[in-house]
Amino acid sequence: MEYNKLSTICVQSGYIPKNGEPRVLPIYQSTTFKYDSADTVGKLFDLQEEGFFYTRLANPTVDCVEKKIAALEGGIGAMCTSSGQSATLLALLNICNAGDHIISSSAIYGGTTNLLAVTLKKLGIEVTFVNPDATKEELEAAVKENTKLYFAETLANPSLVVIDIKMWAEVAHKNGVPLFIDNTFATPINCRPLEFGANIVIHSTSKYMDGHATALGGVIVDGGNFDWDNGKFLGLTTPDESYHGVIYTEFAGKAAFITKARTQLMRDMGVMPSPNNAFLLNLGLETLHLRVKRHCENALIVAKWLSENDKITWVNYPLLEGNKYYSLAKEYMPNGTSGVISFGVRGGREAAMKFMDHLKLAAIVVHVADARTSVLHPASTTHRQLSDEQLISAGVSADLIRMSIGIEDVEDIIADINQALDCVE
C-alpha cells in the first residue's frame, strides 16, 4: 500500500512486515548474505535480480530507510551514505568529471563550500559561486559549455537564505542541466524541492531526520524527472566498462542517476552507512513530522521575542514578518522553515561569546537540528576556514549566533536566553 500523507509515510513506509515477522524494522548486522546458487549471485552482480549480496552496496535495513526517504521526498529512489558530506560528494561526482563546471549558491554550509572550492578543484572540477539572490540573467551568465549542474540549499546554513527553487530550476533546465538541492534544514515535512522543479535532493540525515544526534548519515534522492540523454552526461548514456558495459539510461530508465551512484560510486568509495545507524535513523524518521512542527513553532516564538529585546541588534528568521525572505518562505515553506534562527548580540563578537558562555539549557555544540536547543558561533567554528570575503558571501557576520531551537518548553528556552543576556553588559 502506498501512503499519500507525510505523517503516515514517516511511520509506515519502507518496512512492511509479513506474517510472523518483526513489527519493528530489524537490524541486519551482516556484511554479506548466503545463497544456494552461484548463478543467483552472478545475476545479482549483473543487476538481473534484486537482492543483497554485500552491505557496502545494499543492506535490508538500509534499503527500507532509503525507500521511506524516497517516499517522503516524492522521489523514485534513494541511496543512504555514511554522512551528509559524502552524499553531496557522490551526488556531484556522479555526473561531474575533471574539466567540468558547477554553479553553486554562495550561501551554503561552510563544509560544503570547502568541498566545492578546494577538494573538487583538486579533482579538476571548477565551481562558480553566485549570489543566492541572483536574477535569472545573472544565473544564466554563469553558465559555461562544460556546466553540469546548479547547486543550492533550500534554507542556507547558517544564513537562512531561502532559494527561489522554481527560478533556479527554470534556468538550469533551460541550459540542459539539473538542479541539485540540499534540503537538510527544511526537511520534506516543510518543503519537497522535487515538486518545484529540483531534480536531485540531498540531506545530511544527521540533523532533523535523525533528530537525536546519535547517528551520522546522508542521503541522495533521485527525482527521476530529468532527461539525462541530452548529450551532456556521457557517464549515464554510454557503456560503463567497469560494470559490464551497462548503459544506465537504457538499463534503469528514470532511475539511471541513482543506479549509477550505487553500482559505480558506492562500490568504489564505500561510504555506506552501518545497518545500526540506519536503524537509528529510521527511529528518528518515525517522529519527524511531530518534531519538525514543534521546532518551527518554538523558533518563531523565540525569534519574535528576540526581535523585541533591546540587547539584540538583529534577528534572522524567514517567517518573521518583514524578513527579506518572508515571501519566498511563505511560498515554499508555508508551514514552517526550520528550528534554526540567527541573531546578533549588542556588543559584537565579544558580547556574543559571553552570551553563549552563560547559557545553561542551550548547549554549545558543533551540531544543529536535533531535539535539544543548541548554539554555535559559525564564524569561528563551522565556517572558520573561510576567508572574510567568503564569510560575507555566505551571509555569516562576525557577530552571528546560530541557535537551533529544540522541542523543550519554549518558556524555558526563553528564560535561558534572558538570563544569559542579563550577563552581557
N, C-alpha and C positions, 0 to 999 in steps of 0.2 A: 504494500500500500504506500502511495506517495502522499506526503503531507504538504499542505499549502501554507499553513501558519508557522511563522518562525519559532514561536514558543513551543509548538509541538515538535518541530524538527529538532530543536535543541535537546529535547528529552527522548524522542523516539527513533530518530533516523540513524542510519549507519549500521546498527546491530539489531537484527530481528531474530531472537532465539526461537529455535524449533522446539517441538515437543520434547520435554525432558532435558533441555539444555539449560545452562546457567542463565538466570534472569538478567544479571549484570554482565557487561562486556568482560570476557576473561582476558588475562594477560598471557599471551602465547610467548613465554620467555624461552624461546628456542632460536638458535641461529639457522637451523636447517630443518628439512621436512622429508620424511621417508616415503618412498614409492616402491611398488612391487614390479614396475616395468621400466627398463631403460628407455624404451620407446616413448613412454609418457613423459619422462624428464626431458628427452630431446624435443618433444613437441612444446613443452613449456618454454624451453630456450628459444624455439622458433616462433613463439607467440601464437602458436596454433591452438593451444588450450589455455584456459585460465587456471591459475593455481599459484601455489607458493613453493619456492624451492630454496631461497636463501634470503634471510631477513634484510640484507643490505638493499635488496631490490623491492621486496614487499613482504609484509607480515600480516597475519589476520587481524591482530589488534590495531595496528596502524591503518590497515585498509578500511576498517569500519569508521575510524575517525576521519579519514580522508573523504569517505562518502558523505558523512554528516556535514563537513565543512563545505564541500561542493554543493550540497543541497541548500545550505544556509546562504551561500553567495549566488545561487542560481547558475552555477557552472556545470559543465559536463564531466569534469574530472578534477582531481586534486592530488597533489603529492606533498606529503609532510617531509620536513627536513629537521636537522638537529638544532637549528637556530633560525631566527629571523634573518640574520645576515647571510647565512648560507642559502636561504630561499631566494633572496634578492640576487645573489651571485649566480646561482644556477639558472634563474629565470632569464637574466641578461645574457649569459654565455650560451644559452640555448639557441639564440638567433644571431649572436654577435661574434665576429672573429677579428683577428688582427687586421687593422685597416678600416674597420667600421666606425660608425659615429652614433652617439646617443645625445638626445636633447633632454635635459632634466631641469625641473624646477630647482631654484637655488634654495628654497625654503624646505629642507628635508633634514632628517636626523643626521647629526654630526658624523656618526659612524658610516652612514651611507654616503655622505659627501666624501669621506676619505676613501671609501671603496671605489667610488666612481673617479675621483680626481687623482688618486695616487696608484692604487693597485691595478685598475683597469688600464691606466695609462702605460704601466709597465708591460701590460699584455698587448699593447698596440691598439687599444680601443680609445678613441677620442671622445670627450664629453664636453658639450657646451651647456653651461648653466644659464638659465634665463630667469627673469623676474617672474614670480608666480602670478603676478597681476598683469602679465604681458597681454597685449592685444592680439587679435588674430594675425594681424600683419607682422607683429614682432615675432610671434611663434613661427610663422612661415619663413621669415627672414633667416632664421637659424638653420633651416633645412639645407642639407648638402646631398650630393649624389649618393653618398655612402651612408646616409642616415638610416638607422634600422628601427628606432622606436622613440616615443616620448615617455618620460617617466615623471611621476609626481606623487605626492601624498594627499589623500582625501583631506586630512586635517594634519597640518605640519607639526612636527615635534621639534622644538617646543613653542614655536612662534604662533601656532594655531591659525595659520593662514588656511583659508578654505579655497580649494581649487574649483574653478568652473569646469567641471568634468565634461559637460556636453561640448563646450567650445574647444577644449583641448582635443577631445575625440574627433571632432569635425575636422580640425586642422590636420591631425595625424592621418586620418583616413583619406583626406584629400590628397595627401602625399604618399599614399600607399603603404603606410606603416602603422603598427598597432600602438595603443595607449596602455602602458603598464601603470597600475595604481596600487600604492601601498595603503591598505585600508585598516591598519592596525588600530589607530585611535578611535575611529568611528565604529568599527565592527559592523557586520552585516545587519545587526539589530537596528542601527541608526542609518546606515547607507549601504546600498548594494550597487557599487560602481558599474557593474555589467549592464544594469538597466539604463544607464545614462550614456552608454557607448564605449566604456572601457573594454579591453579585450583580455587582459591578464591581471589578476588581483593577487597581491602578496600580503602576508601577515607575519608579524612576529607573534606567534601564539603564546609566547611567554607573558604577554600583557593581559588584556581583558579576557581573552579566550580561556587561558589557564585560570587567571583570576586570583590565585593564591600564592604566587611567587614560589612555586615548587618545582617547575619543570621548564627548562629551556626548550624552545621549538619554533619552527616556522612552517609556512605552507604556501604553495603556489596553486592557484585556482585557474583553470583554463575555461574561458567563457565559451569556446567553440564558435565564436562569432566573427572570426577574421579569416579572409581568404588569403592563405599563405602562398597560393600558387600564382603569384603575380610577377615572378622573375627576380624578386629581391631576396628570397630566403632559400637558397640552394640546399642548405642543410636539411631542410624539410621536404624538398621536392626532387632531390637527386639521390641515387643509391648511397646508403651508409655502408661502406665496405667493412666497417668494424662490427656490423651487426647483420651479416648475411646478405648485404646489399639491399636491405629493406628501404623502400621509399615511403616515408611516414605519411605523407598526404594521401597516397594510394592505399596504404595498409590500414591506417587509423581514421581517415577522413577528417571530420571536425575535431577529433581528439589528437591530431598529429603532434601538436606542441607538447602536451603533457606526456604523450607516449615517448617521444624523443628524450624529454627531460629525464625520464626514469630509465629507459633502456640504455641510454648513452652516458648522460652526465652523472646520474646517481650511481650507475655501475662503475664509472671511472673515479669519481670523487668520494663516494662512500659517506655521505652526510645524512644517512637515515637516522631518525630518532629511535631511541630504545623503545621496546614494547611497553616497558613500565612507564616511561614518560608519556607515551600515547594514551595509556590508561588514565594517568592523572589529568591529562588534557581533556579527555572525554568527561571526566567528573566535573571539570570546570565548565565545559560547554553545556552541560545539563541545566545549569543555573544562569547562563549568560544573559538571557532575556530579563531575568529578575534583577540581577546585579547592575546591568548597564542602566536600567531605568533609575535605580536608586542613586548611582553615581551621578547621573545627569541632574537629577532633582537637587541633590545636595550641592553640586557645583554651582548651579545657578543661584541658589540662596546665598552661598558664600561669596560669590562674585558680586552680587548686589550689596551685600554687607560691606565688603571691602571698598566698593566704589563710593561709599558714603563715609569712609573713615579718613580723617584729615592727616593720618600718618602714612597713607598710601598715595603715591603720586600718579599712578595709572593702573588700570586693570584691563586685562585682555581675556574676554570670553565671548566667542562668536554669537551666542544667543542673548547677550546683553543688548538691549535696545540702544542704538547709537553706535554700536561696534561697526567697524569698517566692513566686516564680512557678514553682517546680520542678514542681509537679503539672500546671499548665497547659502548661508547656513539654513535659513528657512526653506529654501528651495530643495536642497539636497539632504538635509538632516532636520526636518521639522519637529521631530520628537526628542531631539537632544543631540549634542555633538559628542561630548565625552565628559569624563570627570576631571579633566585637566584644565587648570586655569594658570595664567601667568600674571605677575604684577610686580611693581616696583615699590620699595620702601623709601620714604623720605630720608635722605641722608646718603643715598647711593650705595655703592658696593659694601662699604664697612657696615652700614646700618643693616643691609640685607643679611650679611653673615652673622651679625649679632642677634638679629631676629631669629634666624634659624637655630642658633645655638641654645635659645631659650624655649624652644618648642618642647612640649612634653608628650602629647598624644601623637603628633605628626613626627615621623622618623626621617632622619637624613639618610637616604639610601640611594644607591645608583640603580634605581628601578622606577617604574611608573606603571600605573594602571592595574594595580591589584586591589584586594579588598580593603587594605589599610591605608589611611591617609599618610602620604609621604611628601617629601620636599627635597629640592635639589637646586643648586646654582649652576646652570648649564655652562656658562662661560668658563668656569674653572674646572669642569668635570667632563660631561659628555661631549662638549664642543671645544675642549681645551686645545686640541691640535690645530684648530682653525686659526687663520690669520685674522687680524682686525677687520680687514675688508670682507673676508668670508663670513665672519660673525654678523656683520651688518647685512650682507646679502641673505643670510639665513634668518634674519629678524631676531637675533639674540643680542640684547644690550647687556652692558656690564652689570646693571642692577637687576636684571631679570631673575625672578624667582619662579621656578616651575613647581606648582603644588598639585599633586594628584589627590583629589578628594575621594575618600573611601566611602564605605557604606555604614559607618558608625552613625550615631545620632548627630544630626547636624548642629544641634545646640552645643554639644561637647566639642565639636570641631571648631566652632566659632569662639568658644570660651578659651580654647588653647591658643588660637591665633591672637586673641585680645590680650591675654596675659603676656604673650611673647612681645607684642607691640609695646606694652607698658614698660618693658625693659629697654626699649630703644629710646634714646634721648631725642 
